[in-house]
Amino acid sequence: MNYVFKPTPPATVAVLETTDRLPVRRIFCVGRNYAAHAREMGTDPDREPPFFFTKPADAVVDSDLTIAYPPQTKNLHYEAELVVVIGTAGRNVMETDSLSHVWGYAIGNDLTRRDLQLQAREQRRPWDMGKAFDKSAIIGPVHQSEKIGHPTEGIISLTVNGEMKQNANITELIWSVSEIISILSHSIKLQPGDLIMTGTPAGVGPLVEGDTCIVSIDGLGQIKTTIGPRF
């Protein structure tokens, strides 16, 4: 096959304790999936069904890197998240069969240009410029589910310069991993390499140049990111 220009290399994430890289096909994100965070964002979690937005695959960034403060924002936020990695394709997946489609789990940090997101929300426009910008999906090494099982509880936390900002338990997810996979699969066919960021707890807040942000989840370790100077 001839291309009019050289294709971009595929986006990938690390696999724990190997030199392997896992190809990323799509990144789906669940909005407001912890009740306390939904309330801090001004919505009622008891009445709202799950909704999804996306990030481009090449937004992924490994742990332990410095990334530039992104352009067009004065309010960059962190969001600690449990990430689900799909390994088996599926459409209209039953909730009872959802976990058989999971290849592994990772820690994520859904960076958000909050001012742009809120402006878009107020104007009833898509969130893309607030959520889907370059290097906005920090995702740590993937832990294979065959080795660790399927996390159903455990502390998820985030610190900025050593100060605790987010601290919750993944049991507090409004929609469980099994439910999320099933619901999403009724809208689109899930494919190997699809990543699902499952939502963030309460306590989201700003990052500034020079900050070091660490996200931890019990059983999955931690990821670290330093915010560098603006572009």
N, C-alpha and C positions, 0 to 999 in steps of 0.2 A: 504494500500500500504506500502510495506517495502522499505526503502531507505538504500543505502550502507553507508551513513553518514547523519547527521542531516542537513536538508535544511536550507539555510540562510534565516533569516526573510526578508519579503518583504521590499523594499525601500519605504519610505513614505515622504510626505511633510505635513506641518501644514495647517489647514483650519482656516481662520480668525475668532476670537471670539468664538471658540468652542474647545473642547478637541478632536475632530475628527482628523483623519489622512487620507490623500488621497493616495491610493496606486499608485506608479509610475511604469508604464510598460516599456516605452522607452522614451529616450530624443533625439529629433531631433533638430538640430541647423541649422539656415540659415546663410550661409556665405556671408559677405560683402553686407548687405542689407540697408546700408545708403551710399549715393553717396560719401560724404566727407571721410568716412572711407575707402571705396573702393579705392579712389584716394590715401589716405595716405599709403595704402598697395600695391600701384603700379599697379592697374588694372583700366579698363575703365568701369564704372557702366552702361553706356548707351548701351553697346554691349553684356553684359554678362547675360544670363538667370539665375534664382535662382539655387543654388546648396545646397546640404544638407550634413552634417556630423552628427555623433552621439556621445553621451556619454552614458556610462552604467548607468542603473537606480540607482545603489548604489553609484554613484558619488554625489548624492544630499546631501546637508548640510543645516541645518536650519540657520536662521539669529541669530545674537547675540552670536556667538561662536568664539573661537580662533582655527585656524587651523594651522598646521605646514607648514612651507615653504617646498614645495615638493622637492624630490630628482631629480638628473639628470638635473638640470637647473640652470642657473645664470641670467635668465631674465623672471621672473614670471610677467604676465600682468593681469590687470583687464579688464573686458568688461561689461558695463551696458546693460541690455536687458529686454524687455517686454516678459513675458512668457505666452503662451496660454496653457490651460489645456483642453484636449479633454474629453468629457463626454458621447458622443454617437458615436458608431462605424459608419464607412462609407467608401465606395470605390467609386471612380469616382464621387466625390461630385461636384456638380455645384457651381460655385462661389456665385451665389445668395442664395444658401442654406447652405453655409459654416458655418455661425455663429450659426446655430441651433445645430451644433455638439460641441459647446464650453460649458464647464461646468464653467470655470472661468479664472481668470487672476492673475498673480503674478509678482513680481520683481525678476530678476535674475542677477547673476554675473558669467559670463563664464570665469573662470580662465584658463589661457593659458600659457603653457611653450613655449614662443615665439621663443626662439632659436631652440628648437626641431621642432616646426612647420615650421619655415622658412627653416631649413635644409632639412626636408622632402619635402617641396615644390620644392626646388632647385633640388632635386634628383628625382622628380616626384614619390614620394612615399606617402602612406596614412598619414594623420595627426594624427593618433590615439595617439601616444605617446606625442604629443603636446597638445592635447585637451581632451583625454578620461582618464585622470589619476584620482587617488583617490581624493575625496573631491574637485572636480573641478567645480561642479555645485551648487553654493549657490542660493537657491530659497526660497523666503519669503512666508509668509502665503498666501494661495489662497483666492481670493475674488470671491464669487459666482456671475456669470453673471446675475442671476435672480435678484440680489440685486443692482448691480452697472451698469448694461447694458454692452455695448461693447465699450471700450475706442477707440476713433478715433483721438483724439488729446490730448496733454498734454506734459509738460516738462519732459524729462528723463535726469537725471544728476547723476554725480558721483564725490565724493570728496575723497581725501586721506589726512588724518590728517587735515581736515578742508579746504584744498585747492581745488578749483574747477578744475577738470580735463576733464570731459565730460559734455556737456550741449547742448541739441538739443530738437526737438519736434518729437513725434511719427508720426506726419503727414509727416515726411521726409523719412519714410520707402519707399524704392524703390518698393517692393512688399508688398501689404497690407496683413493684417491678413486673410481676405477672400480669396485673391489670393493664399497665401501660403498654406492654408488648402486644397484648390481645387487642386493645382499643386501636392502637396505631396500625396494626396489621389489617384491620377492617377498612382502612382508608387507602393504604398503599401496600405493595408487596415488599416485605422486608427482605434484605439481601445480605450475604456475608460482607462484613466490613462496615455495615451501618452501626453508628454509635448513637446511644440515647443518653443525654444528660438529663437526670431525673428530677431536677429542681433543687432549690437552695433554701436553707432555713432562714429564720429571722436574723437580723443584725447586719444586713448589707450596708456597705458604706464606701467612702472614697479612698482611692490610692493616689499618692503624689510621687513625683520624681524622687528616687532614692529609697522608696519603701521596699521592704522585703516581706513578701506574703507567703505564708505556709499553710497548706490545707492538709488535714489529717483525717483518716477514717480507720477505725479499729480493724485490724486484719489486713489492711491494704497499704499501710505505711504513710508516707507523706510526699507532697510535691512542694517545690519552692520556686518562687519567681521574684526577680528584682525588677523594679520599674526604672528604666533609664531615662535620659533626657528626651524631650519632645523631638519629633521628626524635624 
